[in-house]
Amino acid sequence: LQEIKDARAELSNKAAKDEVLQKLWDACQVFDEGTLAIEMEKADALGMEQQPDCTEIVAHARQLLANITSARQWMAESTANVNEEQLVYAVELCESFGYETDEVAQCRGMRDTVIQLKSDATYAIRVLEKPLLEAALQGSDAIGLRSDDVEEMRALLNYPKDKFLQMQ
């Protein structure tokens, strides 16, 4: 009777491990952060990382979950700060492990916008054309971009008309 109970427990444990392994594998394929987190908790409860037949998948899933979590934190921070260096790093981090979601696309779009606006600002300051300064400043303000060039454009546009014309 005890042997039957032990055999059932072993089968049940194996079935649970197999299910967790399959779900981890599937979640890794589609970068499903939620499923990875849930299944990693189950894997830890079952002690799967120390079991030779599970180690590779569990370790890979753990690393992928850490990468996704880190990438999402970088994206959130960089988009909130509208910081070019952080945006560039966040996108590069995502690309380093093939992570591509709408969130990544939005971060990439903001990175590209910031780079373009900074270039536009530099050019507008150099040529001192009011419409270019206004357009670059408006775009920068629209996304919350702050930089020395943005403040310089703001100052230039606040100069009296005669002083602005002399600078040209």
N, C-alpha and C positions, 0 to 999 in steps of 0.2 A: 504494500500500500504506500509506504514512504517512497519507494523507488518510482512509483507512478507519479506521485506529487512532485518529486524532484525532476522527473522528465518533463512534466507539464510546465514547471517553473522555468526550466532551461529552454524549452521551446518558446514559451511566452517571452522570455528575455531576448532570445534570438530574433523573434518576430519584431519585437519593439526596436531592437538595434537595426534590423534590416529596414524597417519603416523610416527610422530617423536618418539612416544613411541615404536612402532614396530621396527623402525630402531635402536633405542638405545638398545632395548632388543637383537636384532640380533647381533649388534656390540659387545655387552658385551659377548655374547656366544663365539665369535671367537677372542676377544681381538683386534678388528679393530680400531686402534688409530685414523686414518684419519676420519672414519665415526663417531666415538664418538665425535671428536672435532667439526665436522660440525653440527651434530645433537644437541650437547649441546648448540651451539650458537642459534640454532632455538628454543630450549627449553627455553633458557633464554629470548629470544625475546618474546616468548609467555607467559612468567611468569609461567611456568609449575611447578617449584619446590615448589611454594606456594599453589598449588592446590592439595587437598587431594588424588585425584585419580591418581596423577602423581608423588607425592613426593618420594615414595620408589624407583621407577625405575630411576628417574632423579638423586637422591642422589647416588644411587649405580653406575650409569654411570659416574658421576662426580668423585667419589672416584677411580674408575677403571682407568679412564683417567689420573688422577693424579699419580696413581701407575705406570702405563705404562710409562708415561713421566719421572718420577723419575728413574725408572729402566733403561730406555734407556740412560739417562744421566750418571748414574753410570757405565753402561757397556762401554759406549764410553770413559769415563775418565779412567776407570781402564785398559782397553785394550791399550789405548794410553800411559799410564804410566807404563804398565807392572808391576803393583803393586799387590802383592799377597793378602794383606788384603782387598784392594778395590775389587779385582776380587772375593774373597770369599763372601764379602758383597753383591756385585751385583747379584751373582748367588742365594744367600739365599733370597734376596729381590724378585727376579723373582719367585722363588719356593714358597714363602710365599703366593702368590695369584694365583698360577697356570699358570703363564705366560711362554709359551714355544714357541720360534720361532727359526729360523736359527741363528739369532743374539745371542740369549741366549745360544744355543748350541756352538757357536764359543767362547763365553765368558767362558763357562764351560770348553771347550777344552783348552783354554789358561790358565785358573786357574790350571787345572790338569797338564799341561806342566810345568808351573812355579813351582808348588809344587815338581814335579819329578826332575826338573833341580836343584832346591835348595838341594834336598836330594842327588842327584848325586854329586853336588859340595862338600857338606859336607863330603861325603864318599871319594871322590877323594883326598881331602886335607888331610884327616886322613891317607890314605894308601900311599899317594905320589907316585902314579903310573902315569907316563907321559901320556900313552894313555887315561886313565880315565880323567885326568885333561884336556887334549886336547878336548876330546869328550864333556865334561860338559861345557867347555868354548865355544866351537863352537856352541852348542845348545843355550847357554845363549845369545851369540852375535847374533844368527840368529833371535831371537825374541826381542832383545833389553833389556834383563833383566840386571839390574844393582843391585849389592849388594856388601857387604864387601867380601863375599866368591868369587864372580866373580873377584874382583880386586886382591884378594889373589892368585887365580889360575893364573891370568895373570902374577903376580909378580913371582910366583914359576916357571912358564914356561920360564921366561926371565933370571932366574939364570944361571950362567955358569954351564956346564955339571958336572964338578967335585964337585962344591958346592951342586948341586941338588943330586948327588949320595951320598954325605956325609949325607945329611938330611934324606935320606931313611934309 
